[in-house]
Amino acid sequence: MHESPAAAGILRLSLPRFQGNIGNSRSVTKHHMARSVRTFLPVALLLWAIPQAARSQQPTGAGTAGEPSSSRAAAPAPAPAPAAGPKPTLADFAWLEGHWQGTWGPRLAQQAWMAPKAGVMLGTFQLTENDKTLVLEIFTLVEQPTGIELRMRHLTPSLVTWEKNGAIVLPLVGTDPKTFTFESPTSGQPKRSIIRRIDADTFVAHSEILPEKGETQVTEITYHRVREAPPAKNKH
């Protein structure tokens, strides 16, 4: 039990006086001694109890070893994860149906897309320059259980494929109302293909090719919808 400074002082002042009274007067009766003890002890105990009570009422702080206060604010609950948006389907690409045309430097690029049917949307590509076909492409958008995939093959005008190990597969990895991003986990020819819709009759095709050596090659072609001319009316 620890004594307060005030209690220790009282003890030092009172105890010699009490002992002196005993030594100087042998005639002090046991009754007087008992009364002196009864007077001294309550005072000493009271002086010791005051600082103990003050310490027990001291509020518990962040650095004390006491129990946490029940009134302390609880930690906020973690925010719920945002709900996933609807899974893209081929219906999100139905606007591609039709004939499209753009330029890449002196070259003429043309795409043609059929409407989605039976889980597949079929498209073709032709790149020409000076009335000569440079490359052909055939590609499909396919609905898989894991999501939409863009598959493509490059061909010569005589339909010899460039790829020796099957079609290039680029899963859909990102989408918003205007942009669709496809990326191949294995091939760099292309590594990434992005379709960005500008309006009902315009879109941009962005392609990134990662050659085995050298820097990334980026191609962007802006396509415009080609409106089919209405059939001529008979003059009969």
VOTISE-365481 format. One record per residue (C-alpha): z, x, y; residue number from 1; residue in one letter; chain. Coordinates in Angstrom, 2 decimals. Layout:
! residues N
+---------+---------+---------+-----+---------+--------+
!      c3 !      c1 !      c2 ! num ! residuo ! cadena !
+---------+---------+---------+-----+---------+--------+
!       Z !       X !       Y ! NUM !       A !      A !
...
+---------+---------+---------+-----+---------+--------+
//
This chain:
! residues 236
+---------+---------+---------+-----+---------+--------+
!      c3 !      c1 !      c2 ! num ! residuo ! cadena !
+---------+---------+---------+-----+---------+--------+
!    0.00 !    0.00 !    0.00 !   1 !       M !      A !
!   -1.07 !    1.50 !    3.37 !   2 !       H !      A !
!    1.23 !    1.28 !    6.40 !   3 !       E !      A !
!   -0.04 !    0.49 !    9.85 !   4 !       S !      A !
!    0.81 !    2.95 !   12.69 !   5 !       P !      A !
!    3.12 !    0.35 !   14.25 !   6 !       A !      A !
!    5.02 !   -0.20 !   11.01 !   7 !       A !      A !
!    5.36 !    3.56 !   10.43 !   8 !       A !      A !
!    6.81 !    3.96 !   13.94 !   9 !       G !      A !
!    9.39 !    1.24 !   13.40 !  10 !       I !      A !
!   10.41 !    2.89 !   10.15 !  11 !       L !      A !
!   10.85 !    6.31 !   11.78 !  12 !       R !      A !
!   12.92 !    4.85 !   14.65 !  13 !       L !      A !
!   15.04 !    2.43 !   12.63 !  14 !       S !      A !
!   15.77 !    4.45 !    9.51 !  15 !       L !      A !
!   17.71 !    7.34 !   11.21 !  16 !       P !      A !
!   19.71 !    4.85 !   13.26 !  17 !       R !      A !
!   20.48 !    2.91 !   10.15 !  18 !       F !      A !
!   21.48 !    6.09 !    8.28 !  19 !       Q !      A !
!   23.58 !    7.29 !   11.28 !  20 !       G !      A !
!   25.60 !    4.10 !   11.32 !  21 !       N !      A !
!   26.38 !    4.63 !    7.67 !  22 !       I !      A !
!   27.38 !    8.29 !    8.15 !  23 !       G !      A !
!   29.48 !    7.77 !   11.30 !  24 !       N !      A !
!   31.43 !    4.82 !   10.11 !  25 !       S !      A !
!   32.73 !    4.66 !    6.62 !  26 !       R !      A !
!   34.33 !    1.40 !    7.55 !  27 !       S !      A !
!   31.03 !   -0.53 !    7.65 !  28 !       V !      A !
!   31.36 !   -3.26 !    5.18 !  29 !       T !      A !
!   28.79 !   -4.15 !    2.55 !  30 !       K !      A !
!   28.28 !   -7.37 !    4.44 !  31 !       H !      A !
!   27.15 !   -5.50 !    7.58 !  32 !       H !      A !
!   24.83 !   -3.25 !    5.58 !  33 !       M !      A !
!   23.20 !   -6.19 !    3.91 !  34 !       A !      A !
!   22.69 !   -7.88 !    7.28 !  35 !       R !      A !
!   21.05 !   -4.75 !    8.74 !  36 !       S !      A !
!   18.69 !   -4.49 !    5.78 !  37 !       V !      A !
!   17.79 !   -8.17 !    6.10 !  38 !       R !      A !
!   16.99 !   -7.60 !    9.78 !  39 !       T !      A !
!   14.89 !   -4.46 !    9.25 !  40 !       F !      A !
!   12.77 !   -5.52 !    6.25 !  41 !       L !      A !
!   11.25 !   -8.72 !    7.72 !  42 !       P !      A !
!   10.19 !   -6.80 !   10.85 !  43 !       V !      A !
!    8.53 !   -4.02 !    8.84 !  44 !       A !      A !
!    6.79 !   -6.48 !    6.52 !  45 !       L !      A !
!    5.52 !   -8.52 !    9.48 !  46 !       L !      A !
!    4.06 !   -5.42 !   11.18 !  47 !       L !      A !
!    2.29 !   -4.42 !    7.95 !  48 !       W !      A !
!    0.90 !   -7.92 !    7.33 !  49 !       A !      A !
!   -0.77 !   -8.34 !   10.76 !  50 !       I !      A !
!   -3.54 !   -5.68 !   10.32 !  51 !       P !      A !
!   -4.05 !   -6.74 !    6.69 !  52 !       Q !      A !
!   -4.74 !  -10.32 !    7.77 !  53 !       A !      A !
!   -7.10 !   -9.11 !   10.52 !  54 !       A !      A !
!   -9.11 !   -7.07 !    8.02 !  55 !       R !      A !
!   -9.40 !   -9.98 !    5.59 !  56 !       S !      A !
!  -10.84 !  -12.18 !    8.36 !  57 !       Q !      A !
!  -13.42 !   -9.61 !    9.51 !  58 !       Q !      A !
!  -16.96 !  -10.97 !    8.86 !  59 !       P !      A !
!  -18.97 !   -9.23 !    6.20 !  60 !       T !      A !
!  -21.88 !   -7.30 !    7.68 !  61 !       G !      A !
!  -25.05 !   -5.81 !    6.26 !  62 !       A !      A !
!  -23.33 !   -2.45 !    5.65 !  63 !       G !      A !
!  -20.01 !   -3.69 !    4.15 !  64 !       T !      A !
!  -19.04 !   -3.98 !    0.53 !  65 !       A !      A !
!  -17.89 !   -7.60 !    0.78 !  66 !       G !      A !
!  -19.58 !  -10.58 !   -0.80 !  67 !       E !      A !
!  -22.59 !  -11.97 !    1.11 !  68 !       P !      A !
!  -21.81 !  -14.87 !    3.40 !  69 !       S !      A !
!  -22.95 !  -18.24 !    2.10 !  70 !       S !      A !
!  -24.24 !  -19.06 !    5.57 !  71 !       S !      A !
!  -26.73 !  -16.17 !    5.60 !  72 !       R !      A !
!  -30.33 !  -17.41 !    5.73 !  73 !       A !      A !
!  -32.14 !  -17.26 !    2.40 !  74 !       A !      A !
!  -35.35 !  -15.21 !    2.06 !  75 !       A !      A !
!  -38.45 !  -17.32 !    2.70 !  76 !       P !      A !
!  -40.33 !  -18.45 !   -0.39 !  77 !       A !      A !
!  -43.71 !  -16.74 !   -0.97 !  78 !       P !      A !
!  -46.70 !  -18.65 !    0.37 !  79 !       A !      A !
!  -48.75 !  -20.42 !   -2.33 !  80 !       P !      A !
!  -52.06 !  -18.81 !   -3.27 !  81 !       A !      A !
!  -55.09 !  -20.44 !   -1.62 !  82 !       P !      A !
!  -56.93 !  -22.87 !   -3.82 !  83 !       A !      A !
!  -60.18 !  -21.56 !   -5.28 !  84 !       A !      A !
!  -63.35 !  -23.13 !   -3.90 !  85 !       G !      A !
!  -65.90 !  -24.97 !   -6.04 !  86 !       P !      A !
!  -67.80 !  -22.80 !   -8.50 !  87 !       K !      A !
!  -71.40 !  -22.13 !   -7.37 !  88 !       P !      A !
!  -74.15 !  -23.83 !   -9.35 !  89 !       T !      A !
!  -77.95 !  -23.74 !   -9.30 !  90 !       L !      A !
!  -77.83 !  -26.73 !   -6.96 !  91 !       A !      A !
!  -76.67 !  -24.31 !   -4.27 !  92 !       D !      A !
!  -80.05 !  -22.54 !   -4.56 !  93 !       F !      A !
!  -82.30 !  -25.62 !   -4.68 !  94 !       A !      A !
!  -83.38 !  -24.96 !   -1.07 !  95 !       W !      A !
!  -85.36 !  -21.93 !   -2.36 !  96 !       L !      A !
!  -87.91 !  -24.17 !   -4.05 !  97 !       E !      A !
!  -91.38 !  -23.62 !   -2.59 !  98 !       G !      A !
!  -93.61 !  -20.85 !   -1.30 !  99 !       H !      A !
!  -92.33 !  -18.10 !    1.02 ! 100 !       W !      A !
!  -94.05 !  -15.27 !    2.88 ! 101 !       Q !      A !
!  -92.88 !  -12.18 !    4.81 ! 102 !       G !      A !
!  -93.94 !   -8.68 !    5.80 ! 103 !       T !      A !
!  -92.58 !   -5.24 !    4.98 ! 104 !       W !      A !
!  -94.33 !   -2.84 !    7.31 ! 105 !       G !      A !
!  -98.06 !   -3.16 !    6.57 ! 106 !       P !      A !
!  -97.35 !   -4.91 !    3.27 ! 107 !       R !      A !
!  -97.42 !   -8.63 !    2.57 ! 108 !       L !      A !
!  -94.59 !  -10.03 !    0.43 ! 109 !       A !      A !
!  -94.74 !  -13.46 !   -1.20 ! 110 !       Q !      A !
!  -92.22 !  -15.38 !   -3.26 ! 111 !       Q !      A !
!  -92.56 !  -18.67 !   -5.10 ! 112 !       A !      A !
!  -89.65 !  -20.61 !   -6.59 ! 113 !       W !      A !
!  -89.60 !  -23.60 !   -8.90 ! 114 !       M !      A !
!  -86.90 !  -26.26 !   -8.78 ! 115 !       A !      A !
!  -83.78 !  -25.72 !  -10.97 ! 116 !       P !      A !
!  -84.27 !  -27.14 !  -14.45 ! 117 !       K !      A !
!  -82.33 !  -26.84 !  -17.71 ! 118 !       A !      A !
!  -79.95 !  -24.22 !  -16.32 ! 119 !       G !      A !
!  -82.71 !  -21.92 !  -15.01 ! 120 !       V !      A !
!  -84.52 !  -21.43 !  -11.70 ! 121 !       M !      A !
!  -87.75 !  -19.42 !  -12.02 ! 122 !       L !      A !
!  -89.24 !  -17.26 !   -9.28 ! 123 !       G !      A !
!  -92.10 !  -14.78 !   -8.80 ! 124 !       T !      A !
!  -92.82 !  -12.01 !   -6.30 ! 125 !       F !      A !
!  -96.01 !  -10.20 !   -5.28 ! 126 !       Q !      A !
!  -96.29 !   -7.22 !   -2.90 ! 127 !       L !      A !
!  -99.76 !   -6.34 !   -1.61 ! 128 !       T !      A !
! -101.29 !   -3.87 !    0.82 ! 129 !       E !      A !
! -104.92 !   -3.58 !    1.88 ! 130 !       N !      A !
! -105.89 !   -6.24 !   -0.66 ! 131 !       D !      A !
! -104.23 !   -4.31 !   -3.48 ! 132 !       K !      A !
! -101.26 !   -5.46 !   -5.58 ! 133 !       T !      A !
!  -98.52 !   -2.86 !   -5.62 ! 134 !       L !      A !
!  -95.93 !   -4.57 !   -7.79 ! 135 !       V !      A !
!  -95.11 !   -7.90 !   -9.35 ! 136 !       L !      A !
!  -91.67 !   -9.29 !  -10.13 ! 137 !       E !      A !
!  -90.47 !  -12.15 !  -12.24 ! 138 !       I !      A !
!  -86.90 !  -13.29 !  -11.77 ! 139 !       F !      A !
!  -84.60 !  -16.10 !  -12.79 ! 140 !       T !      A !
!  -81.33 !  -17.56 !  -11.59 ! 141 !       L !      A !
!  -79.37 !  -18.53 !  -14.70 ! 142 !       V !      A !
!  -76.17 !  -20.55 !  -15.06 ! 143 !       E !      A !
!  -73.75 !  -18.84 !  -17.43 ! 144 !       Q !      A !
!  -70.17 !  -19.79 !  -18.36 ! 145 !       P !      A !
!  -69.03 !  -16.84 !  -16.24 ! 146 !       T !      A !
!  -71.17 !  -17.86 !  -13.24 ! 147 !       G !      A !
!  -74.66 !  -17.45 !  -11.77 ! 148 !       I !      A !
!  -76.73 !  -14.39 !  -12.72 ! 149 !       E !      A !
!  -79.91 !  -13.04 !  -11.11 ! 150 !       L !      A !
!  -82.20 !  -11.45 !  -13.70 ! 151 !       R !      A !
!  -85.40 !   -9.60 !  -12.85 ! 152 !       M !      A !
!  -88.21 !   -7.47 !  -14.21 ! 153 !       R !      A !
!  -90.77 !   -5.36 !  -12.34 ! 154 !       H !      A !
!  -94.34 !   -5.36 !  -13.63 ! 155 !       L !      A !
!  -97.62 !   -3.65 !  -12.92 ! 156 !       T !      A !
! -100.69 !   -5.80 !  -12.20 ! 157 !       P !      A !
! -101.50 !   -5.49 !  -15.92 ! 158 !       S !      A !
!  -98.00 !   -6.86 !  -16.74 ! 159 !       L !      A !
!  -96.53 !   -3.60 !  -18.04 ! 160 !       V !      A !
!  -92.80 !   -3.65 !  -17.35 ! 161 !       T !      A !
!  -91.11 !   -0.86 !  -15.42 ! 162 !       W !      A !
!  -87.77 !   -1.40 !  -17.18 ! 163 !       E !      A !
!  -87.50 !    0.05 !  -20.68 ! 164 !       K !      A !
!  -84.08 !   -1.38 !  -21.56 ! 165 !       N !      A !
!  -84.46 !   -5.06 !  -20.82 ! 166 !       G !      A !
!  -84.11 !   -7.09 !  -17.66 ! 167 !       A !      A !
!  -81.86 !   -6.05 !  -14.77 ! 168 !       I !      A !
!  -78.85 !   -8.37 !  -14.56 ! 169 !       V !      A !
!  -76.98 !   -8.90 !  -11.29 ! 170 !       L !      A !
!  -74.04 !  -11.34 !  -11.47 ! 171 !       P !      A !
!  -73.17 !  -13.36 !   -8.38 ! 172 !       L !      A !
!  -70.11 !  -11.60 !   -6.92 ! 173 !       V !      A !
!  -69.77 !  -13.22 !   -3.50 ! 174 !       G !      A !
!  -70.85 !  -16.36 !   -1.70 ! 175 !       T !      A !
!  -70.37 !  -18.37 !    1.46 ! 176 !       D !      A !
!  -72.38 !  -21.32 !    2.83 ! 177 !       P !      A !
!  -75.17 !  -18.98 !    4.04 ! 178 !       K !      A !
!  -74.95 !  -15.77 !    1.95 ! 179 !       T !      A !
!  -75.23 !  -15.02 !   -1.77 ! 180 !       F !      A !
!  -74.43 !  -11.49 !   -3.01 ! 181 !       T !      A !
!  -75.49 !  -10.24 !   -6.45 ! 182 !       F !      A !
!  -74.43 !   -6.85 !   -7.81 ! 183 !       E !      A !
!  -75.26 !   -4.98 !  -11.01 ! 184 !       S !      A !
!  -72.38 !   -3.26 !  -12.82 ! 185 !       P !      A !
!  -74.79 !   -0.81 !  -14.52 ! 186 !       T !      A !
!  -78.21 !   -0.55 !  -12.86 ! 187 !       S !      A !
!  -79.06 !    0.89 !   -9.47 ! 188 !       G !      A !
!  -82.63 !   -0.48 !   -9.37 ! 189 !       Q !      A !
!  -81.45 !   -2.48 !   -7.47 ! 190 !       P !      A !
!  -77.70 !   -2.10 !   -7.31 ! 191 !       K !      A !
!  -77.22 !   -5.00 !   -4.91 ! 192 !       R !      A !
!  -79.34 !   -7.97 !   -3.85 ! 193 !       S !      A !
!  -78.32 !  -10.33 !   -1.04 ! 194 !       I !      A !
!  -79.94 !  -13.62 !   -0.06 ! 195 !       I !      A !
!  -78.97 !  -14.75 !    3.44 ! 196 !       R !      A !
!  -80.17 !  -18.17 !    4.54 ! 197 !       R !      A !
!  -80.99 !  -18.41 !    8.25 ! 198 !       I !      A !
!  -82.18 !  -22.01 !    8.41 ! 199 !       D !      A !
!  -84.07 !  -24.52 !    6.27 ! 200 !       A !      A !
!  -87.31 !  -22.52 !    6.53 ! 201 !       D !      A !
!  -86.10 !  -18.90 !    6.84 ! 202 !       T !      A !
!  -84.11 !  -16.48 !    4.70 ! 203 !       F !      A !
!  -83.58 !  -12.71 !    4.51 ! 204 !       V !      A !
!  -83.80 !  -10.78 !    1.23 ! 205 !       A !      A !
!  -81.68 !   -7.60 !    1.35 ! 206 !       H !      A !
!  -81.99 !   -5.05 !   -1.48 ! 207 !       S !      A !
!  -80.11 !   -1.77 !   -2.07 ! 208 !       E !      A !
!  -81.53 !    0.76 !   -4.53 ! 209 !       I !      A !
!  -79.37 !    3.65 !   -5.76 ! 210 !       L !      A !
!  -81.67 !    6.37 !   -7.15 ! 211 !       P !      A !
!  -80.28 !    8.95 !   -9.54 ! 212 !       E !      A !
!  -80.75 !   11.52 !   -6.78 ! 213 !       K !      A !
!  -80.89 !   11.03 !   -3.06 ! 214 !       G !      A !
!  -79.58 !    8.44 !   -0.62 ! 215 !       E !      A !
!  -79.41 !    4.67 !   -0.95 ! 216 !       T !      A !
!  -82.69 !    2.94 !   -0.12 ! 217 !       Q !      A !
!  -82.35 !   -0.34 !    1.76 ! 218 !       V !      A !
!  -85.08 !   -2.96 !    2.05 ! 219 !       T !      A !
!  -84.94 !   -6.15 !    4.11 ! 220 !       E !      A !
!  -87.67 !   -8.74 !    4.28 ! 221 !       I !      A !
!  -87.51 !  -11.92 !    6.33 ! 222 !       T !      A !
!  -89.27 !  -14.79 !    4.59 ! 223 !       Y !      A !
!  -90.64 !  -17.95 !    6.17 ! 224 !       H !      A !
!  -91.50 !  -21.11 !    4.30 ! 225 !       R !      A !
!  -95.21 !  -21.70 !    3.84 ! 226 !       V !      A !
!  -96.02 !  -25.36 !    4.31 ! 227 !       R !      A !
!  -98.67 !  -26.64 !    1.98 ! 228 !       E !      A !
! -101.61 !  -28.20 !    3.78 ! 229 !       A !      A !
! -101.95 !  -31.92 !    3.03 ! 230 !       P !      A !
! -104.90 !  -32.80 !    0.80 ! 231 !       P !      A !
! -108.10 !  -33.69 !    2.66 ! 232 !       A !      A !
! -108.83 !  -37.37 !    2.85 ! 233 !       K !      A !
! -112.03 !  -38.74 !    1.33 ! 234 !       N !      A !
! -114.60 !  -39.85 !    3.88 ! 235 !       K !      A !
! -115.78 !  -42.83 !    1.82 ! 236 !       H !      A !
+---------+---------+---------+-----+---------+--------+
//
